[in-house]
Amino acid sequence: MKPAIPFLPLIILLLFSCNPNTEKAKIETPADSSPEFKTQMGKHCYLKTMAHEPFVVNGDTIQFIDSTVLELKIMGEKVTGIYNWMPAEKDQAHGTIEGTIKDNIITAIYSYTIEGSDQKEEAIFKMETGKISLLSGQMEEVDGVMMIKDKAAVEISESLAEVDCK
């Protein structure tokens, strides 16, 4: 049996970046936010990986790893970036983020391609010390863009750990 050595760095990242907790969220004002966190202009990078149970095929050990990558550039109130959702065994979504930030909350349009189809949807992110959380809720289509119906009812759907930008 061959070891999964090529995947060792990703497995190590997994150990430090996974957060299985799902929690309710509210869009907080600065008074509710962590006192030490203040949004910094410039480039911010985030990563979440999830390793699946390894299995053996013809004597080789195979380990699938899902990844979510977010790279943001903040210039004043404007936010742009890349957001890629890359499950190992499913269709992947690759796209861009364009929006604004206020009180550590990013409200943006995520334009992406999945299964050969171009899509647009509203995305809300909450920046905190060492991580960023994607807030989601029930969606409705407005002029060809999927928008969050009730922003007061959003929940954290996933959190990504902040990593060094390369």
N, C-alpha and C positions, 0 to 999 in steps of 0.2 A: 504494500500500500504506500503510495507517495503522499507525503505531507502537503498541507495547503500553505506552504511557505510564501508563495507570491501574494497571498491574501493577508499575511501577518500584519503589515502596517494598517490595513483597513480594520482588522479585528481589534487592534490596539486602540484605534480611533473610536471604535464602537464602544469599548469599555468606558471611555471618558466622555462620550457625547450623547449616549442614549438617555432619554427621560421618558419612561412609560406612563407617567402620570397624565391624566386628562382632567382638567379642572375648568370650572366656570370662570368666566372673566368678565370684567366690566372695563370699559374704556375709561381709564383713570385720569384725573387731573394731576398736575405736578405735585400737589400737596399729598396725594395718595401714593405717589411713586417712591421708589427707593431714594432716600435722600442723597446718596453718593453718586447716583447715575445722572449724567447730563449728556444729551446727544452731542457727539462730536462730528464736525464736518469732515468730509473725506471719504475714504473707502472703508467699508465694513464687510467682512466675510463670515459666513455661517455654514455649518455642516451638520447633517444628521445621517448616521449610518445604522443599518440594522442587518445583522448576520442571521441567515437561516440555518437550520440544523444541517451540518455536513452529511453527505452521503457518498457512497462508493459506487463507481461505475467502472467495470473492467479493471479493477485494482487501483484506480485513481480516486483520490478523495476530492470531492467537489464541494465548494462552499459558495452559495450565492449571497451577495450583499446588496441590499437596497441603499440608495443614497439620495439625499435631498441637499441641493447646493443653492445658496443664495449669496449673491455678491451685489452690494449696494454702493452707490456713490451719492453722498449727501452734499449739496451745495446750497447753503441758505435753507429755504423751505422746500427746494426741489429735490426729488429723489428719483434716480434712475438705476437700473441694474439688470441682472440676469437671475432668473429663477428656474432651476431644472429639477424635476422630479424624475428619478431614474430607478424604478424597481427592476430587479435583476431578471425577472421572468415575465414581465407584463409590458404593455405599451408605455412608452415614456413621454413626458411632456417637457418640451424645451421652449423657453420664452423669455420675454423681457418685462420689466416692471417700470412704470412711469407714473409718478404721483407727487404728493406733498407730505411733509411731516410737520406736526404740531404737537407739542407736549409729549414727545416720544412715541406718538402714534402715527404710523404711515398709512395713508389712504391712497391706493394706487389702482391702476388698471393693469392687469396681467394679461399680456397678449402672447399666446402660445400655440404650438402645433402638437396635436396628439392624434395618433392613428391617421396621419395624413390630412387632418382637418384643422383649419385655423379657428381658434376660439379667443374670446375676450371675456374676462370677468373681473369684478372688483375684488381686490385683496386688501385686507387690513392686517397690519403687523404692529406688534407692541414691542418696542426695544427696551431691554432691561440690562443690568450689569451681567455680562458674560453670556447673554442669550437673546434670541428674538423669538416671539411667538406669533404664529399665524392664527388670527381670529376668524371664525367662520360662523355662518348662520344660514337660514333659509334664503334661497336665491329666487329672483324673478327676472325675466328678460325685459330690458328697457332699451329700445332702439338697437337691437342686435347684441347688446352687452348684458351678461348675467350680473345683476347687482344684488347686494345684500338687502333683503327686504326690511329688516328691523335691526338697526345697528346697536340698539340697546340690549338685544338678546343674543349677542355673539358669544361664542365659547372658544376656548383655546383648542384648536384641533391638533396642533403639533408645535413643538419647540425645537429650535436648532441652536446648537452651541456655537459661540463665537470662536473663530479660529484665525490664525494669522493669514493675511492675504499674501499670495505669492506673486 
